[in-house]
Amino acid sequence: LSTLENLDQPATSLKIISGKSWPPCDLLDRISQEFLQNLNTLISRGFEPLQPFYERNLAFKGEPVVYEDGNRLFYGTCHSVSKRGSLILLSDDGKEIELKAGSMLKRVKTLAGV
């Protein structure tokens, strides 16, 4: 398989997704407006009102992942986003782990089974 076929998050275009062209200035204006609206919500009401959106758009939800926090690796299933904005991972032994910062990759089973 080619490298592109192995990407777990392949690139696409806004034109393909939306069916229209987006002039860069218009796109920047729209992104800026939404960012400022969400920032104001975060400042005034905390993360909880934004949590459902993040939950719906959580990458790898329900899939096996490896999470790295800079010092340790955690293996489990991507579960949810807490009302405070932390990632909730279900460890392989069924425990919920709340993770605040790090990077997550989709776990691919190897011949060793990990």
C-alpha positions in Angstrom: 0.0 0.0 0.0 1.1 3.5 -0.6 1.9 5.9 2.2 -1.3 7.9 1.4 -3.5 4.8 1.8 -2.0 4.3 5.3 -2.9 7.7 6.7 -5.4 7.5 9.6 -6.4 11.2 9.0 -6.2 11.8 5.3 -6.3 15.4 4.0 -9.3 16.7 2.1 -10.4 20.1 0.9 -13.1 22.6 2.0 -14.3 22.7 -1.6 -15.0 19.0 -1.6 -16.6 19.0 1.8 -18.7 22.2 1.4 -19.2 22.2 -2.4 -18.0 25.8 -2.7 -14.8 27.9 -2.9 -13.6 29.8 0.1 -11.7 33.1 -0.4 -8.9 33.1 2.2 -10.0 36.4 3.7 -13.6 35.2 4.1 -12.4 32.0 5.6 -10.1 33.8 8.1 -12.9 36.1 9.1 -15.3 33.2 9.7 -12.7 31.3 11.7 -11.8 34.4 13.7 -15.4 35.1 14.6 -16.1 31.5 15.7 -12.8 31.5 17.7 -13.7 34.7 19.5 -17.2 33.5 20.3 -15.9 30.2 21.7 -13.2 32.1 23.7 -15.8 34.4 25.2 -17.9 31.3 26.1 -14.8 29.7 27.7 -14.0 32.8 29.7 -17.5 33.5 30.9 -18.9 30.0 31.4 -16.0 27.5 31.3 -15.5 24.5 29.1 -18.7 22.7 29.9 -20.9 24.5 27.2 -18.3 23.6 24.5 -17.9 19.9 25.7 -20.7 18.5 23.5 -19.1 19.8 20.3 -15.7 18.4 21.3 -17.3 15.1 22.3 -19.1 14.8 18.8 -15.8 15.5 17.0 -13.4 13.5 19.1 -10.9 11.7 16.8 -10.6 8.0 17.4 -13.6 7.7 19.7 -14.1 4.1 20.6 -10.8 3.0 19.0 -7.6 1.7 20.5 -5.0 4.4 20.9 -1.6 5.2 22.4 -1.4 8.4 24.4 1.8 10.0 25.3 2.0 12.8 27.9 5.7 13.6 27.5 6.9 11.1 30.1 4.6 8.0 29.9 2.7 6.0 27.4 -0.9 5.0 28.0 -2.6 2.2 26.0 -6.4 2.0 25.9 -9.5 3.1 24.1 -10.4 6.8 23.4 -13.5 7.3 25.4 -14.7 10.8 25.8 -14.0 14.4 26.8 -14.7 15.5 30.4 -16.7 18.6 31.3 -13.4 20.3 32.1 -11.9 19.5 28.7 -9.6 16.5 29.6 -9.5 13.4 27.4 -10.9 10.3 29.1 -9.1 7.2 28.1 -10.3 3.7 29.1 -7.2 1.7 29.9 -6.9 -1.9 28.7 -7.9 -3.1 32.2 -11.1 -0.9 32.1 -10.0 2.1 34.3 -10.8 5.6 33.3 -7.7 7.8 32.9 -8.2 11.6 32.7 -5.4 13.1 30.5 -4.8 16.8 30.3 -2.0 17.3 27.8 -0.2 15.1 25.3 -0.6 13.5 21.9 -2.8 10.6 20.8 -2.2 8.2 18.0 -4.5 5.4 16.7 -3.1 2.1 17.9 -2.4 -0.5 15.2 -2.2 -4.1 16.2 1.2 -5.6 15.4 2.2 -9.2 15.0 3.0 -9.1 18.8 -0.7 -8.1 19.4 0.1 -4.7 21.0 
